[in-house]
Amino acid sequence: MKDLVRSQCTILFEEPFWIGLFEKWEENCYSVCRVVFGKEPTSSEIYEWMLACYGKLSFKETQRSERPLVKKLSPKKLKKQITR
């Protein structure tokens, strides 16, 4: 059976550039890679870039050995927190 790999890309503005934060979770390993885009990329530019360059990224492992726990809130609870 193949190992499951989960990955996530977050695009954010870190003055003065837009960056992409690529995270990858494997069996007991968490690794991350930061890419500087410069100007704000469009969704299609990000998609094309990922098709061309994702395999060439050099991920760096961190000390974390487990996947981060993502606590999902119910829509009602989220709405209640927003109104506070």
C-alpha positions as CSV (number, residue, x, y, z in Angstrom):
1,M,0.0,0.0,0.0
2,K,1.3,3.5,-0.9
3,D,1.9,6.1,1.7
4,L,-0.5,8.9,1.8
5,V,0.8,12.4,1.2
6,R,-1.2,15.5,1.9
7,S,0.0,18.9,0.7
8,Q,-1.3,22.4,0.9
9,C,-0.4,25.7,-0.8
10,T,-1.1,29.1,0.9
11,I,-0.5,32.3,-1.0
12,L,0.0,35.4,1.2
13,F,1.4,38.9,1.0
14,E,4.6,39.4,3.0
15,E,5.6,43.0,2.2
16,P,6.8,43.8,-0.4
17,F,6.2,40.5,-2.2
18,W,3.6,37.7,-2.6
19,I,4.8,34.4,-1.4
20,G,3.6,30.8,-1.7
21,L,3.9,28.5,1.4
22,F,3.9,24.9,0.3
23,E,3.4,22.3,3.1
24,K,3.6,18.6,2.8
25,W,2.7,15.9,5.3
26,E,3.9,12.3,4.8
27,E,3.8,9.4,7.1
28,N,5.5,10.9,10.2
29,C,7.1,13.8,8.4
30,Y,6.1,17.5,7.9
31,S,8.1,19.6,5.4
32,V,7.7,23.1,4.1
33,C,8.9,25.2,1.2
34,R,8.6,29.0,0.7
35,V,8.5,30.5,-2.9
36,V,8.6,34.2,-3.7
37,F,6.2,35.2,-6.6
38,G,6.8,38.9,-6.7
39,K,3.6,40.5,-8.0
40,E,0.2,39.0,-7.0
41,P,-0.3,35.8,-9.0
42,T,-3.6,34.9,-10.5
43,S,-5.2,31.5,-9.9
44,S,-4.3,30.3,-13.4
45,E,-0.7,31.5,-13.0
46,I,-0.4,29.5,-9.8
47,Y,-1.9,26.4,-11.4
48,E,0.5,26.7,-14.4
49,W,3.5,27.3,-12.0
50,M,2.6,24.2,-9.9
51,L,2.3,22.0,-13.0
52,A,5.8,23.1,-14.2
53,C,7.7,23.6,-10.9
54,Y,6.2,21.7,-8.0
55,G,8.4,18.6,-8.6
56,K,11.5,20.8,-8.4
57,L,10.7,22.3,-5.0
58,S,13.2,21.6,-2.2
59,F,11.2,21.0,0.9
60,K,12.8,21.4,4.3
61,E,11.8,19.0,7.1
62,T,10.8,20.5,10.4
63,Q,11.1,19.1,14.0
64,R,7.4,18.3,14.0
65,S,6.8,14.6,13.7
66,E,3.0,14.6,13.6
67,R,0.4,16.2,11.4
68,P,-0.9,19.4,12.8
69,L,-4.3,19.0,14.3
70,V,-6.9,21.1,12.4
71,K,-9.9,21.7,14.6
72,K,-12.9,22.2,12.4
73,L,-15.7,24.4,13.8
74,S,-19.3,23.8,13.0
75,P,-20.9,26.6,11.0
76,K,-23.1,27.6,13.9
77,K,-20.2,27.9,16.3
78,L,-18.2,29.8,13.7
79,K,-21.0,32.3,13.2
80,K,-21.3,32.7,17.0
81,Q,-17.6,33.5,17.3
82,I,-17.7,36.0,14.4
83,T,-20.6,37.9,16.0
84,R,-18.7,38.3,19.3
